[in-house]
C-alpha cells in the first residue's frame, strides 16, 4: 500500500503542477509557434517583394531599350513608391535620371540623383548617384557648391563614409578646381586621388600630368595642402 500511495501521490502532484502551470506553458508554446510562423511568413514576403521589384526593374530596362522613356518612368515611379525598401528603387532611380538626361531635363535628373543619394540604404549606389549629381551640378555652374559638398563628404560630415569612392571624390574635386583655374589645388586633389585609389588610374594620372610641372609625392602632400590653404 505504501508503494501504491506513493505512486498515487506522485500522480496527484503532477496533476497539481499541471493545473498551476499549464496555462503559462500553453501560452509560451503558442507564442513560440506564432513567432516561428511570423518569421517564416516575413521571410517569404520579403523574398516575394524583392522578386516583384526585380521583375518591374527588368521591365524598366526593356522599355528603356525600346526607347519607351515615358512608360519606363511611369513604372519607375511605381517602384519608388511601392518598393523603396529594396535595392531596385535605387537602381530604378539611376535609370530614371538617365532617361531624364536624354530628354534634356538636367535639373530633374539632378534632383532624382539627389533623392537616390538621400534615400538609398545601399552605400555604393548612393555614392554613384551622388557623384553623378555633383557632375551635373558642375555642368550647371554650381562649382563652389560642389567643392563644399565634396569636402563635407570626404570629412564624413555628409552621408556615410566615402569608402571606396574616396578617390573619385578627390578626382572630381580636382576637375572643379581646374575649371576654376586653381591649378595648385587641382594638383593636390589629383595627387590625393592617386594616393587613395585601390587601382592605378591612368585617366587621373593623365589629368595630373596635363597640369605640367613636377608631380608631388606622398611625403609632400600635406605640406602642399598647408601651402595652398595658407594662400586662401
Secondary structure, 3 states (H helix, E strand, C coil): CHHHHHHHHHHHHHHHHHHHHHHHHHHHHHHHHHHHHHHHHHHHHHHHHHHHHHHHHHHHHHHHHCCCHHHHHHHHHHHHHHCCCCHHHHHHHHHHHHHHHHCCCHHHHHHHHHHHHHHCCCHHHHHHHHHHHHHHHHHCCCHHHHHHHHHHHHCCCCCCCCHHHHHHHHHHHHHHHHHCCCHHHHHHHHHHHHHHCCCCCHHHHHHHHHCCCCCCCHHHHHHHHHHHHHCC
